[in-house]
Amino acid sequence: MLNTAILMGRLTADPELRHTTSSIPVVRFTLAVDRSYVPQGGERQTDFIDVVAWRKTAEFVSRYFRKGMLVAVQGSIQTRSYTDNQNIRRKAFEIVADNVHFAEPKRDSNAAPVAPMPRPDSQAPAPAAFASGDPGDFQEIDDDDLPF
């Protein structure tokens, strides 16, 4: 069986850390996620998806994330049933977050946006101009040599 959900959206409110009766940290929040298509002649629609995070992930979310921030969440879909105040049986769907990530650069009013640097331990192949991995082996590449 496979149950994986990956979402990117904006927080609709500041996450608030709570604890269960057995002192386990938990945070619930909602992501506003734009749909990937726009109906012809219409506007882009947004889904509001409930997310729950537990333990260290919950503490991380409550400490560093705020309303309006763009967030990436990886987790699984979970359903639960409950009875509401009018004694009607309801079903709730939510994402149980395994990982929550910043999805935009840190906002700094004085600095220009900076592209992320590759990790030094990255196994990405060297660019064609540095085929040996040594910047001293630079070879000039002509536009006519490009495959596109």
MODELLER restraints for C-alpha pairs under 7 A, 6 or more apart:
rsr = mdl.restraints
at = mdl.atoms
rsr.add(forms.Gaussian(group=physical.xy_distance, feature=features.Distance(at['CA:3:A'], at['CA:76:A']), mean=5.41, stdev=0.5))
rsr.add(forms.Gaussian(group=physical.xy_distance, feature=features.Distance(at['CA:3:A'], at['CA:77:A']), mean=6.49, stdev=0.5))
rsr.add(forms.Gaussian(group=physical.xy_distance, feature=features.Distance(at['CA:4:A'], at['CA:75:A']), mean=5.80, stdev=0.5))
rsr.add(forms.Gaussian(group=physical.xy_distance, feature=features.Distance(at['CA:4:A'], at['CA:76:A']), mean=4.65, stdev=0.5))
rsr.add(forms.Gaussian(group=physical.xy_distance, feature=features.Distance(at['CA:4:A'], at['CA:77:A']), mean=6.93, stdev=0.5))
rsr.add(forms.Gaussian(group=physical.xy_distance, feature=features.Distance(at['CA:5:A'], at['CA:74:A']), mean=5.77, stdev=0.5))
rsr.add(forms.Gaussian(group=physical.xy_distance, feature=features.Distance(at['CA:5:A'], at['CA:75:A']), mean=5.27, stdev=0.5))
rsr.add(forms.Gaussian(group=physical.xy_distance, feature=features.Distance(at['CA:5:A'], at['CA:76:A']), mean=5.13, stdev=0.5))
rsr.add(forms.Gaussian(group=physical.xy_distance, feature=features.Distance(at['CA:5:A'], at['CA:77:A']), mean=6.48, stdev=0.5))
rsr.add(forms.Gaussian(group=physical.xy_distance, feature=features.Distance(at['CA:6:A'], at['CA:73:A']), mean=5.67, stdev=0.5))
rsr.add(forms.Gaussian(group=physical.xy_distance, feature=features.Distance(at['CA:6:A'], at['CA:74:A']), mean=4.53, stdev=0.5))
rsr.add(forms.Gaussian(group=physical.xy_distance, feature=features.Distance(at['CA:6:A'], at['CA:75:A']), mean=6.54, stdev=0.5))
rsr.add(forms.Gaussian(group=physical.xy_distance, feature=features.Distance(at['CA:7:A'], at['CA:72:A']), mean=5.66, stdev=0.5))
rsr.add(forms.Gaussian(group=physical.xy_distance, feature=features.Distance(at['CA:7:A'], at['CA:73:A']), mean=5.20, stdev=0.5))
rsr.add(forms.Gaussian(group=physical.xy_distance, feature=features.Distance(at['CA:7:A'], at['CA:74:A']), mean=6.60, stdev=0.5))
rsr.add(forms.Gaussian(group=physical.xy_distance, feature=features.Distance(at['CA:8:A'], at['CA:33:A']), mean=6.39, stdev=0.5))
rsr.add(forms.Gaussian(group=physical.xy_distance, feature=features.Distance(at['CA:8:A'], at['CA:70:A']), mean=6.96, stdev=0.5))
rsr.add(forms.Gaussian(group=physical.xy_distance, feature=features.Distance(at['CA:8:A'], at['CA:71:A']), mean=5.57, stdev=0.5))
rsr.add(forms.Gaussian(group=physical.xy_distance, feature=features.Distance(at['CA:8:A'], at['CA:72:A']), mean=4.33, stdev=0.5))
rsr.add(forms.Gaussian(group=physical.xy_distance, feature=features.Distance(at['CA:8:A'], at['CA:73:A']), mean=6.31, stdev=0.5))
rsr.add(forms.Gaussian(group=physical.xy_distance, feature=features.Distance(at['CA:9:A'], at['CA:31:A']), mean=5.31, stdev=0.5))
rsr.add(forms.Gaussian(group=physical.xy_distance, feature=features.Distance(at['CA:9:A'], at['CA:32:A']), mean=5.18, stdev=0.5))
rsr.add(forms.Gaussian(group=physical.xy_distance, feature=features.Distance(at['CA:9:A'], at['CA:33:A']), mean=4.45, stdev=0.5))
rsr.add(forms.Gaussian(group=physical.xy_distance, feature=features.Distance(at['CA:9:A'], at['CA:70:A']), mean=5.46, stdev=0.5))
rsr.add(forms.Gaussian(group=physical.xy_distance, feature=features.Distance(at['CA:9:A'], at['CA:71:A']), mean=5.57, stdev=0.5))
rsr.add(forms.Gaussian(group=physical.xy_distance, feature=features.Distance(at['CA:9:A'], at['CA:72:A']), mean=6.71, stdev=0.5))
rsr.add(forms.Gaussian(group=physical.xy_distance, feature=features.Distance(at['CA:10:A'], at['CA:31:A']), mean=5.26, stdev=0.5))
rsr.add(forms.Gaussian(group=physical.xy_distance, feature=features.Distance(at['CA:10:A'], at['CA:32:A']), mean=5.16, stdev=0.5))
rsr.add(forms.Gaussian(group=physical.xy_distance, feature=features.Distance(at['CA:10:A'], at['CA:33:A']), mean=6.80, stdev=0.5))
rsr.add(forms.Gaussian(group=physical.xy_distance, feature=features.Distance(at['CA:10:A'], at['CA:68:A']), mean=5.22, stdev=0.5))
rsr.add(forms.Gaussian(group=physical.xy_distance, feature=features.Distance(at['CA:10:A'], at['CA:69:A']), mean=5.27, stdev=0.5))
rsr.add(forms.Gaussian(group=physical.xy_distance, feature=features.Distance(at['CA:10:A'], at['CA:70:A']), mean=4.47, stdev=0.5))
rsr.add(forms.Gaussian(group=physical.xy_distance, feature=features.Distance(at['CA:10:A'], at['CA:71:A']), mean=5.97, stdev=0.5))
rsr.add(forms.Gaussian(group=physical.xy_distance, feature=features.Distance(at['CA:11:A'], at['CA:30:A']), mean=5.95, stdev=0.5))
rsr.add(forms.Gaussian(group=physical.xy_distance, feature=features.Distance(at['CA:11:A'], at['CA:31:A']), mean=4.81, stdev=0.5))
rsr.add(forms.Gaussian(group=physical.xy_distance, feature=features.Distance(at['CA:11:A'], at['CA:32:A']), mean=6.40, stdev=0.5))
rsr.add(forms.Gaussian(group=physical.xy_distance, feature=features.Distance(at['CA:11:A'], at['CA:66:A']), mean=6.88, stdev=0.5))
rsr.add(forms.Gaussian(group=physical.xy_distance, feature=features.Distance(at['CA:11:A'], at['CA:67:A']), mean=4.92, stdev=0.5))
rsr.add(forms.Gaussian(group=physical.xy_distance, feature=features.Distance(at['CA:11:A'], at['CA:68:A']), mean=5.02, stdev=0.5))
rsr.add(forms.Gaussian(group=physical.xy_distance, feature=features.Distance(at['CA:11:A'], at['CA:69:A']), mean=5.73, stdev=0.5))
rsr.add(forms.Gaussian(group=physical.xy_distance, feature=features.Distance(at['CA:11:A'], at['CA:70:A']), mean=6.83, stdev=0.5))
rsr.add(forms.Gaussian(group=physical.xy_distance, feature=features.Distance(at['CA:12:A'], at['CA:30:A']), mean=5.79, stdev=0.5))
rsr.add(forms.Gaussian(group=physical.xy_distance, feature=features.Distance(at['CA:12:A'], at['CA:31:A']), mean=6.04, stdev=0.5))
rsr.add(forms.Gaussian(group=physical.xy_distance, feature=features.Distance(at['CA:12:A'], at['CA:32:A']), mean=6.45, stdev=0.5))
rsr.add(forms.Gaussian(group=physical.xy_distance, feature=features.Distance(at['CA:12:A'], at['CA:67:A']), mean=5.46, stdev=0.5))
rsr.add(forms.Gaussian(group=physical.xy_distance, feature=features.Distance(at['CA:12:A'], at['CA:68:A']), mean=6.15, stdev=0.5))
rsr.add(forms.Gaussian(group=physical.xy_distance, feature=features.Distance(at['CA:13:A'], at['CA:66:A']), mean=6.85, stdev=0.5))
rsr.add(forms.Gaussian(group=physical.xy_distance, feature=features.Distance(at['CA:13:A'], at['CA:67:A']), mean=4.36, stdev=0.5))
rsr.add(forms.Gaussian(group=physical.xy_distance, feature=features.Distance(at['CA:14:A'], at['CA:66:A']), mean=4.67, stdev=0.5))
rsr.add(forms.Gaussian(group=physical.xy_distance, feature=features.Distance(at['CA:14:A'], at['CA:67:A']), mean=4.66, stdev=0.5))
rsr.add(forms.Gaussian(group=physical.xy_distance, feature=features.Distance(at['CA:15:A'], at['CA:27:A']), mean=6.44, stdev=0.5))
rsr.add(forms.Gaussian(group=physical.xy_distance, feature=features.Distance(at['CA:15:A'], at['CA:28:A']), mean=6.61, stdev=0.5))
rsr.add(forms.Gaussian(group=physical.xy_distance, feature=features.Distance(at['CA:15:A'], at['CA:29:A']), mean=5.63, stdev=0.5))
rsr.add(forms.Gaussian(group=physical.xy_distance, feature=features.Distance(at['CA:15:A'], at['CA:61:A']), mean=6.97, stdev=0.5))
rsr.add(forms.Gaussian(group=physical.xy_distance, feature=features.Distance(at['CA:15:A'], at['CA:62:A']), mean=5.29, stdev=0.5))
rsr.add(forms.Gaussian(group=physical.xy_distance, feature=features.Distance(at['CA:15:A'], at['CA:66:A']), mean=6.74, stdev=0.5))
rsr.add(forms.Gaussian(group=physical.xy_distance, feature=features.Distance(at['CA:16:A'], at['CA:27:A']), mean=5.95, stdev=0.5))
rsr.add(forms.Gaussian(group=physical.xy_distance, feature=features.Distance(at['CA:16:A'], at['CA:62:A']), mean=5.91, stdev=0.5))
rsr.add(forms.Gaussian(group=physical.xy_distance, feature=features.Distance(at['CA:17:A'], at['CA:25:A']), mean=6.70, stdev=0.5))
rsr.add(forms.Gaussian(group=physical.xy_distance, feature=features.Distance(at['CA:17:A'], at['CA:26:A']), mean=5.95, stdev=0.5))
rsr.add(forms.Gaussian(group=physical.xy_distance, feature=features.Distance(at['CA:17:A'], at['CA:27:A']), mean=4.88, stdev=0.5))
rsr.add(forms.Gaussian(group=physical.xy_distance, feature=features.Distance(at['CA:17:A'], at['CA:58:A']), mean=6.85, stdev=0.5))
rsr.add(forms.Gaussian(group=physical.xy_distance, feature=features.Distance(at['CA:17:A'], at['CA:59:A']), mean=6.86, stdev=0.5))
rsr.add(forms.Gaussian(group=physical.xy_distance, feature=features.Distance(at['CA:17:A'], at['CA:62:A']), mean=5.68, stdev=0.5))
rsr.add(forms.Gaussian(group=physical.xy_distance, feature=features.Distance(at['CA:18:A'], at['CA:25:A']), mean=5.79, stdev=0.5))
rsr.add(forms.Gaussian(group=physical.xy_distance, feature=features.Distance(at['CA:18:A'], at['CA:26:A']), mean=5.38, stdev=0.5))
rsr.add(forms.Gaussian(group=physical.xy_distance, feature=features.Distance(at['CA:18:A'], at['CA:27:A']), mean=6.11, stdev=0.5))
rsr.add(forms.Gaussian(group=physical.xy_distance, feature=features.Distance(at['CA:19:A'], at['CA:25:A']), mean=4.49, stdev=0.5))
rsr.add(forms.Gaussian(group=physical.xy_distance, feature=features.Distance(at['CA:19:A'], at['CA:26:A']), mean=5.75, stdev=0.5))
rsr.add(forms.Gaussian(group=physical.xy_distance, feature=features.Distance(at['CA:24:A'], at['CA:55:A']), mean=6.09, stdev=0.5))
rsr.add(forms.Gaussian(group=physical.xy_distance, feature=features.Distance(at['CA:25:A'], at['CA:54:A']), mean=5.80, stdev=0.5))
rsr.add(forms.Gaussian(group=physical.xy_distance, feature=features.Distance(at['CA:25:A'], at['CA:55:A']), mean=4.77, stdev=0.5))
rsr.add(forms.Gaussian(group=physical.xy_distance, feature=features.Distance(at['CA:25:A'], at['CA:58:A']), mean=6.17, stdev=0.5))
rsr.add(forms.Gaussian(group=physical.xy_distance, feature=features.Distance(at['CA:25:A'], at['CA:59:A']), mean=6.76, stdev=0.5))
rsr.add(forms.Gaussian(group=physical.xy_distance, feature=features.Distance(at['CA:26:A'], at['CA:53:A']), mean=5.74, stdev=0.5))
rsr.add(forms.Gaussian(group=physical.xy_distance, feature=features.Distance(at['CA:26:A'], at['CA:54:A']), mean=4.51, stdev=0.5))
rsr.add(forms.Gaussian(group=physical.xy_distance, feature=features.Distance(at['CA:26:A'], at['CA:55:A']), mean=6.15, stdev=0.5))
rsr.add(forms.Gaussian(group=physical.xy_distance, feature=features.Distance(at['CA:26:A'], at['CA:58:A']), mean=5.27, stdev=0.5))
rsr.add(forms.Gaussian(group=physical.xy_distance, feature=features.Distance(at['CA:27:A'], at['CA:52:A']), mean=5.75, stdev=0.5))
rsr.add(forms.Gaussian(group=physical.xy_distance, feature=features.Distance(at['CA:27:A'], at['CA:53:A']), mean=5.37, stdev=0.5))
rsr.add(forms.Gaussian(group=physical.xy_distance, feature=features.Distance(at['CA:27:A'], at['CA:54:A']), mean=6.59, stdev=0.5))
rsr.add(forms.Gaussian(group=physical.xy_distance, feature=features.Distance(at['CA:27:A'], at['CA:58:A']), mean=5.18, stdev=0.5))
rsr.add(forms.Gaussian(group=physical.xy_distance, feature=features.Distance(at['CA:28:A'], at['CA:51:A']), mean=5.69, stdev=0.5))
rsr.add(forms.Gaussian(group=physical.xy_distance, feature=features.Distance(at['CA:28:A'], at['CA:52:A']), mean=4.42, stdev=0.5))
rsr.add(forms.Gaussian(group=physical.xy_distance, feature=features.Distance(at['CA:28:A'], at['CA:53:A']), mean=6.50, stdev=0.5))
rsr.add(forms.Gaussian(group=physical.xy_distance, feature=features.Distance(at['CA:29:A'], at['CA:50:A']), mean=5.95, stdev=0.5))
rsr.add(forms.Gaussian(group=physical.xy_distance, feature=features.Distance(at['CA:29:A'], at['CA:51:A']), mean=5.36, stdev=0.5))
rsr.add(forms.Gaussian(group=physical.xy_distance, feature=features.Distance(at['CA:29:A'], at['CA:52:A']), mean=6.49, stdev=0.5))
rsr.add(forms.Gaussian(group=physical.xy_distance, feature=features.Distance(at['CA:30:A'], at['CA:48:A']), mean=6.23, stdev=0.5))
rsr.add(forms.Gaussian(group=physical.xy_distance, feature=features.Distance(at['CA:30:A'], at['CA:49:A']), mean=5.41, stdev=0.5))
rsr.add(forms.Gaussian(group=physical.xy_distance, feature=features.Distance(at['CA:30:A'], at['CA:50:A']), mean=4.48, stdev=0.5))
rsr.add(forms.Gaussian(group=physical.xy_distance, feature=features.Distance(at['CA:30:A'], at['CA:51:A']), mean=5.85, stdev=0.5))
rsr.add(forms.Gaussian(group=physical.xy_distance, feature=features.Distance(at['CA:31:A'], at['CA:48:A']), mean=5.56, stdev=0.5))
rsr.add(forms.Gaussian(group=physical.xy_distance, feature=features.Distance(at['CA:31:A'], at['CA:49:A']), mean=5.23, stdev=0.5))
rsr.add(forms.Gaussian(group=physical.xy_distance, feature=features.Distance(at['CA:31:A'], at['CA:50:A']), mean=6.52, stdev=0.5))
rsr.add(forms.Gaussian(group=physical.xy_distance, feature=features.Distance(at['CA:32:A'], at['CA:46:A']), mean=6.24, stdev=0.5))
rsr.add(forms.Gaussian(group=physical.xy_distance, feature=features.Distance(at['CA:32:A'], at['CA:47:A']), mean=5.77, stdev=0.5))
rsr.add(forms.Gaussian(group=physical.xy_distance, feature=features.Distance(at['CA:32:A'], at['CA:48:A']), mean=4.62, stdev=0.5))
rsr.add(forms.Gaussian(group=physical.xy_distance, feature=features.Distance(at['CA:32:A'], at['CA:49:A']), mean=6.56, stdev=0.5))
rsr.add(forms.Gaussian(group=physical.xy_distance, feature=features.Distance(at['CA:33:A'], at['CA:46:A']), mean=5.43, stdev=0.5))
rsr.add(forms.Gaussian(group=physical.xy_distance, feature=features.Distance(at['CA:33:A'], at['CA:47:A']), mean=5.21, stdev=0.5))
rsr.add(forms.Gaussian(group=physical.xy_distance, feature=features.Distance(at['CA:33:A'], at['CA:48:A']), mean=6.26, stdev=0.5))
rsr.add(forms.Gaussian(group=physical.xy_distance, feature=features.Distance(at['CA:34:A'], at['CA:44:A']), mean=6.95, stdev=0.5))
rsr.add(forms.Gaussian(group=physical.xy_distance, feature=features.Distance(at['CA:34:A'], at['CA:45:A']), mean=5.98, stdev=0.5))
rsr.add(forms.Gaussian(group=physical.xy_distance, feature=features.Distance(at['CA:34:A'], at['CA:46:A']), mean=4.29, stdev=0.5))
rsr.add(forms.Gaussian(group=physical.xy_distance, feature=features.Distance(at['CA:34:A'], at['CA:47:A']), mean=6.28, stdev=0.5))
rsr.add(forms.Gaussian(group=physical.xy_distance, feature=features.Distance(at['CA:35:A'], at['CA:44:A']), mean=6.65, stdev=0.5))
rsr.add(forms.Gaussian(group=physical.xy_distance, feature=features.Distance(at['CA:35:A'], at['CA:45:A']), mean=5.72, stdev=0.5))
rsr.add(forms.Gaussian(group=physical.xy_distance, feature=features.Distance(at['CA:35:A'], at['CA:46:A']), mean=5.75, stdev=0.5))
rsr.add(forms.Gaussian(group=physical.xy_distance, feature=features.Distance(at['CA:37:A'], at['CA:44:A']), mean=6.71, stdev=0.5))
rsr.add(forms.Gaussian(group=physical.xy_distance, feature=features.Distance(at['CA:38:A'], at['CA:44:A']), mean=4.69, stdev=0.5))
rsr.add(forms.Gaussian(group=physical.xy_distance, feature=features.Distance(at['CA:49:A'], at['CA:94:A']), mean=6.82, stdev=0.5))
rsr.add(forms.Gaussian(group=physical.xy_distance, feature=features.Distance(at['CA:50:A'], at['CA:94:A']), mean=4.97, stdev=0.5))
rsr.add(forms.Gaussian(group=physical.xy_distance, feature=features.Distance(at['CA:50:A'], at['CA:95:A']), mean=6.34, stdev=0.5))
rsr.add(forms.Gaussian(group=physical.xy_distance, feature=features.Distance(at['CA:51:A'], at['CA:94:A']), mean=5.42, stdev=0.5))
rsr.add(forms.Gaussian(group=physical.xy_distance, feature=features.Distance(at['CA:51:A'], at['CA:95:A']), mean=4.61, stdev=0.5))
rsr.add(forms.Gaussian(group=physical.xy_distance, feature=features.Distance(at['CA:51:A'], at['CA:96:A']), mean=5.91, stdev=0.5))
rsr.add(forms.Gaussian(group=physical.xy_distance, feature=features.Distance(at['CA:51:A'], at['CA:97:A']), mean=6.59, stdev=0.5))
rsr.add(forms.Gaussian(group=physical.xy_distance, feature=features.Distance(at['CA:52:A'], at['CA:95:A']), mean=6.22, stdev=0.5))
rsr.add(forms.Gaussian(group=physical.xy_distance, feature=features.Distance(at['CA:52:A'], at['CA:96:A']), mean=5.03, stdev=0.5))
rsr.add(forms.Gaussian(group=physical.xy_distance, feature=features.Distance(at['CA:52:A'], at['CA:97:A']), mean=6.03, stdev=0.5))
rsr.add(forms.Gaussian(group=physical.xy_distance, feature=features.Distance(at['CA:53:A'], at['CA:96:A']), mean=5.93, stdev=0.5))
rsr.add(forms.Gaussian(group=physical.xy_distance, feature=features.Distance(at['CA:53:A'], at['CA:97:A']), mean=5.05, stdev=0.5))
rsr.add(forms.Gaussian(group=physical.xy_distance, feature=features.Distance(at['CA:57:A'], at['CA:99:A']), mean=6.88, stdev=0.5))
rsr.add(forms.Gaussian(group=physical.xy_distance, feature=features.Distance(at['CA:70:A'], at['CA:102:A']), mean=6.67, stdev=0.5))
rsr.add(forms.Gaussian(group=physical.xy_distance, feature=features.Distance(at['CA:70:A'], at['CA:103:A']), mean=5.30, stdev=0.5))
rsr.add(forms.Gaussian(group=physical.xy_distance, feature=features.Distance(at['CA:70:A'], at['CA:104:A']), mean=6.07, stdev=0.5))
rsr.add(forms.Gaussian(group=physical.xy_distance, feature=features.Distance(at['CA:71:A'], at['CA:100:A']), mean=6.93, stdev=0.5))
rsr.add(forms.Gaussian(group=physical.xy_distance, feature=features.Distance(at['CA:71:A'], at['CA:101:A']), mean=5.82, stdev=0.5))
rsr.add(forms.Gaussian(group=physical.xy_distance, feature=features.Distance(at['CA:71:A'], at['CA:102:A']), mean=5.12, stdev=0.5))
rsr.add(forms.Gaussian(group=physical.xy_distance, feature=features.Distance(at['CA:71:A'], at['CA:103:A']), mean=4.94, stdev=0.5))
rsr.add(forms.Gaussian(group=physical.xy_distance, feature=features.Distance(at['CA:72:A'], at['CA:100:A']), mean=5.76, stdev=0.5))
rsr.add(forms.Gaussian(group=physical.xy_distance, feature=features.Distance(at['CA:72:A'], at['CA:101:A']), mean=5.07, stdev=0.5))
rsr.add(forms.Gaussian(group=physical.xy_distance, feature=features.Distance(at['CA:72:A'], at['CA:102:A']), mean=6.36, stdev=0.5))
rsr.add(forms.Gaussian(group=physical.xy_distance, feature=features.Distance(at['CA:72:A'], at['CA:103:A']), mean=5.67, stdev=0.5))
rsr.add(forms.Gaussian(group=physical.xy_distance, feature=features.Distance(at['CA:73:A'], at['CA:97:A']), mean=6.24, stdev=0.5))
rsr.add(forms.Gaussian(group=physical.xy_distance, feature=features.Distance(at['CA:73:A'], at['CA:99:A']), mean=5.85, stdev=0.5))
rsr.add(forms.Gaussian(group=physical.xy_distance, feature=features.Distance(at['CA:73:A'], at['CA:100:A']), mean=4.60, stdev=0.5))
rsr.add(forms.Gaussian(group=physical.xy_distance, feature=features.Distance(at['CA:73:A'], at['CA:101:A']), mean=6.44, stdev=0.5))
rsr.add(forms.Gaussian(group=physical.xy_distance, feature=features.Distance(at['CA:74:A'], at['CA:97:A']), mean=5.76, stdev=0.5))
rsr.add(forms.Gaussian(group=physical.xy_distance, feature=features.Distance(at['CA:74:A'], at['CA:98:A']), mean=5.83, stdev=0.5))
rsr.add(forms.Gaussian(group=physical.xy_distance, feature=features.Distance(at['CA:74:A'], at['CA:99:A']), mean=5.19, stdev=0.5))
rsr.add(forms.Gaussian(group=physical.xy_distance, feature=features.Distance(at['CA:74:A'], at['CA:100:A']), mean=6.49, stdev=0.5))
rsr.add(forms.Gaussian(group=physical.xy_distance, feature=features.Distance(at['CA:75:A'], at['CA:95:A']), mean=6.23, stdev=0.5))
rsr.add(forms.Gaussian(group=physical.xy_distance, feature=features.Distance(at['CA:75:A'], at['CA:96:A']), mean=5.40, stdev=0.5))
rsr.add(forms.Gaussian(group=physical.xy_distance, feature=features.Distance(at['CA:75:A'], at['CA:97:A']), mean=4.28, stdev=0.5))
rsr.add(forms.Gaussian(group=physical.xy_distance, feature=features.Distance(at['CA:75:A'], at['CA:98:A']), mean=4.76, stdev=0.5))
rsr.add(forms.Gaussian(group=physical.xy_distance, feature=features.Distance(at['CA:75:A'], at['CA:99:A']), mean=6.63, stdev=0.5))
rsr.add(forms.Gaussian(group=physical.xy_distance, feature=features.Distance(at['CA:76:A'], at['CA:95:A']), mean=5.47, stdev=0.5))
rsr.add(forms.Gaussian(group=physical.xy_distance, feature=features.Distance(at['CA:76:A'], at['CA:96:A']), mean=5.37, stdev=0.5))
rsr.add(forms.Gaussian(group=physical.xy_distance, feature=features.Distance(at['CA:76:A'], at['CA:97:A']), mean=6.76, stdev=0.5))
rsr.add(forms.Gaussian(group=physical.xy_distance, feature=features.Distance(at['CA:77:A'], at['CA:93:A']), mean=6.96, stdev=0.5))
rsr.add(forms.Gaussian(group=physical.xy_distance, feature=features.Distance(at['CA:77:A'], at['CA:94:A']), mean=5.79, stdev=0.5))
rsr.add(forms.Gaussian(group=physical.xy_distance, feature=features.Distance(at['CA:77:A'], at['CA:95:A']), mean=4.61, stdev=0.5))
rsr.add(forms.Gaussian(group=physical.xy_distance, feature=features.Distance(at['CA:77:A'], at['CA:96:A']), mean=6.29, stdev=0.5))
rsr.add(forms.Gaussian(group=physical.xy_distance, feature=features.Distance(at['CA:78:A'], at['CA:93:A']), mean=5.81, stdev=0.5))
rsr.add(forms.Gaussian(group=physical.xy_distance, feature=features.Distance(at['CA:78:A'], at['CA:94:A']), mean=5.43, stdev=0.5))
rsr.add(forms.Gaussian(group=physical.xy_distance, feature=features.Distance(at['CA:78:A'], at['CA:95:A']), mean=6.01, stdev=0.5))
rsr.add(forms.Gaussian(group=physical.xy_distance, feature=features.Distance(at['CA:78:A'], at['CA:96:A']), mean=6.60, stdev=0.5))
rsr.add(forms.Gaussian(group=physical.xy_distance, feature=features.Distance(at['CA:79:A'], at['CA:91:A']), mean=6.78, stdev=0.5))
rsr.add(forms.Gaussian(group=physical.xy_distance, feature=features.Distance(at['CA:79:A'], at['CA:92:A']), mean=5.52, stdev=0.5))
rsr.add(forms.Gaussian(group=physical.xy_distance, feature=features.Distance(at['CA:79:A'], at['CA:93:A']), mean=4.55, stdev=0.5))
rsr.add(forms.Gaussian(group=physical.xy_distance, feature=features.Distance(at['CA:79:A'], at['CA:94:A']), mean=6.43, stdev=0.5))
rsr.add(forms.Gaussian(group=physical.xy_distance, feature=features.Distance(at['CA:80:A'], at['CA:91:A']), mean=5.67, stdev=0.5))
rsr.add(forms.Gaussian(group=physical.xy_distance, feature=features.Distance(at['CA:80:A'], at['CA:92:A']), mean=5.34, stdev=0.5))
rsr.add(forms.Gaussian(group=physical.xy_distance, feature=features.Distance(at['CA:80:A'], at['CA:93:A']), mean=6.74, stdev=0.5))
rsr.add(forms.Gaussian(group=physical.xy_distance, feature=features.Distance(at['CA:81:A'], at['CA:90:A']), mean=5.62, stdev=0.5))
rsr.add(forms.Gaussian(group=physical.xy_distance, feature=features.Distance(at['CA:81:A'], at['CA:91:A']), mean=4.35, stdev=0.5))
rsr.add(forms.Gaussian(group=physical.xy_distance, feature=features.Distance(at['CA:81:A'], at['CA:92:A']), mean=6.22, stdev=0.5))
rsr.add(forms.Gaussian(group=physical.xy_distance, feature=features.Distance(at['CA:82:A'], at['CA:89:A']), mean=5.82, stdev=0.5))
rsr.add(forms.Gaussian(group=physical.xy_distance, feature=features.Distance(at['CA:82:A'], at['CA:90:A']), mean=5.37, stdev=0.5))
rsr.add(forms.Gaussian(group=physical.xy_distance, feature=features.Distance(at['CA:82:A'], at['CA:91:A']), mean=6.37, stdev=0.5))
rsr.add(forms.Gaussian(group=physical.xy_distance, feature=features.Distance(at['CA:83:A'], at['CA:89:A']), mean=4.45, stdev=0.5))
rsr.add(forms.Gaussian(group=physical.xy_distance, feature=features.Distance(at['CA:83:A'], at['CA:90:A']), mean=5.86, stdev=0.5))
rsr.add(forms.Gaussian(group=physical.xy_distance, feature=features.Distance(at['CA:84:A'], at['CA:90:A']), mean=6.83, stdev=0.5))
rsr.add(forms.Gaussian(group=physical.xy_distance, feature=features.Distance(at['CA:126:A'], at['CA:133:A']), mean=5.77, stdev=0.5))
rsr.add(forms.Gaussian(group=physical.xy_distance, feature=features.Distance(at['CA:129:A'], at['CA:138:A']), mean=5.41, stdev=0.5))
rsr.add(forms.Gaussian(group=physical.xy_distance, feature=features.Distance(at['CA:129:A'], at['CA:139:A']), mean=5.33, stdev=0.5))
rsr.add(forms.Gaussian(group=physical.xy_distance, feature=features.Distance(at['CA:130:A'], at['CA:137:A']), mean=6.05, stdev=0.5))
rsr.add(forms.Gaussian(group=physical.xy_distance, feature=features.Distance(at['CA:130:A'], at['CA:138:A']), mean=5.59, stdev=0.5))
